[in-house]
Amino acid sequence: MRRTNPPELSPPTGFSHAVTATGSRVVFLAGQTALDTEGAVVGATITEQFERALANLLTALDASGGTPADLTRVTVYTTDVAAYRAVARDLGGVWRRHAGRDYPAMAVIGVSRLWDEEALVELDGIAVLP
């Protein structure tokens, strides 16, 4: 995995501008919200829901034989971009606790609502395993 952050672009914070991956298996990770094992959304804040959604995404990745370092792309969907930006530093801390400092290419996309009406964030991803 090679993470590329050209000096001609603004310094990335919490993501990589490009990720080049070579490997033998590609894992496409479905969107994950803050669902518990009973199917209920847990957490009242974006930070709490982001932490659970990320844990769910990483659980699916682990079950597929991957690690956070194998993530090449993560997309975050949120129902409130301004609120997401307001807690971005906290979300960075959540990411580092669960996934370390290997950042994939990332995007944050504002949406009017998610499948689970109570959900504030959803994460999906792509990983390339060796």
C-alpha positions in Angstrom: 0.0 0.0 0.0 1.4 3.4 -1.0 -0.2 6.5 0.3 0.5 9.6 -1.9 0.1 13.2 -0.7 1.7 15.5 -3.4 3.1 18.7 -2.1 1.2 20.6 -4.8 -2.1 19.8 -2.9 -3.2 21.1 0.5 -1.9 19.0 3.4 -4.3 16.1 4.1 -5.8 15.9 7.6 -7.3 12.6 8.4 -7.1 11.2 4.9 -4.7 10.5 2.1 -5.0 12.1 -1.3 -4.3 8.9 -3.2 -3.7 5.2 -2.2 -2.0 2.8 -4.6 -2.7 -0.8 -3.6 -1.5 -4.1 -5.0 -2.9 -7.3 -3.6 -4.8 -10.5 -4.3 -8.2 -9.8 -2.8 -10.5 -6.7 -2.9 -13.1 -6.4 -0.2 -16.1 -4.1 -0.7 -17.5 -3.1 2.7 -21.2 -2.3 2.9 -22.4 0.9 4.5 -22.3 0.6 8.3 -24.3 2.7 10.7 -24.2 2.7 14.5 -26.4 -0.5 14.7 -25.9 -2.8 17.7 -26.3 -6.6 17.5 -30.1 -6.2 17.9 -30.4 -3.8 15.0 -31.0 -0.6 17.0 -29.0 2.6 16.3 -27.0 3.4 19.4 -25.4 6.8 20.3 -27.0 10.2 20.4 -24.1 12.2 18.9 -22.2 12.1 15.7 -19.0 11.1 17.6 -20.7 8.2 19.4 -22.4 7.0 16.2 -19.2 7.4 14.2 -17.3 5.3 16.7 -19.9 2.5 16.5 -20.2 2.6 12.7 -16.4 2.5 12.3 -16.2 -0.5 14.8 -18.9 -2.2 12.7 -17.0 -1.5 9.5 -13.7 -2.9 11.0 -15.6 -5.9 12.3 -16.7 -6.8 8.8 -13.2 -6.1 7.5 -11.6 -8.4 10.2 -14.1 -11.1 9.4 -12.9 -10.9 5.8 -9.3 -11.3 6.9 -8.3 -7.6 6.7 -6.9 -5.0 9.0 -7.4 -1.2 9.1 -4.1 -0.8 7.2 -5.7 -2.6 4.3 -8.4 0.1 3.8 -7.9 2.0 0.5 -11.1 4.0 0.5 -13.7 5.0 3.0 -16.7 7.2 2.3 -18.6 8.9 5.2 -22.2 9.9 4.7 -23.6 12.3 7.2 -27.0 14.0 7.7 -25.3 17.2 9.0 -21.9 18.2 7.5 -21.6 21.3 9.7 -22.0 19.2 12.8 -19.6 16.6 11.5 -17.0 19.3 10.8 -17.5 20.8 14.3 -16.4 17.5 15.9 -13.8 16.5 13.3 -10.9 16.6 15.8 -12.8 14.1 18.0 -13.6 11.9 15.0 -9.9 11.9 14.2 -9.2 10.6 17.7 -11.8 7.9 17.2 -10.2 6.9 13.9 -6.7 6.7 15.4 -7.9 4.6 18.4 -9.6 2.0 16.1 -7.6 2.2 12.9 -4.3 3.8 13.6 -2.6 6.4 11.5 -2.9 4.7 8.1 -5.5 6.9 6.4 -7.2 5.7 3.3 -8.5 8.0 0.5 -11.7 9.5 2.1 -14.7 11.6 1.3 -17.5 13.1 3.4 -20.8 13.4 1.7 -23.9 15.2 3.1 -27.2 13.4 2.6 -30.8 14.3 3.6 -31.2 11.0 5.5 -29.8 7.5 5.8 -31.6 4.1 5.7 -31.8 4.0 9.5 -33.7 7.2 10.2 -32.0 7.7 13.6 -28.5 7.4 12.0 -26.4 10.5 11.7 -23.4 8.8 9.9 -22.7 5.8 7.7 -19.4 4.5 6.6 -18.6 2.2 3.7 -15.2 1.2 2.3 -12.9 -0.7 0.0 -9.9 -2.7 1.2 -7.2 -4.5 -0.7 -5.7 -7.5 1.1 -2.3 -9.0 0.4 
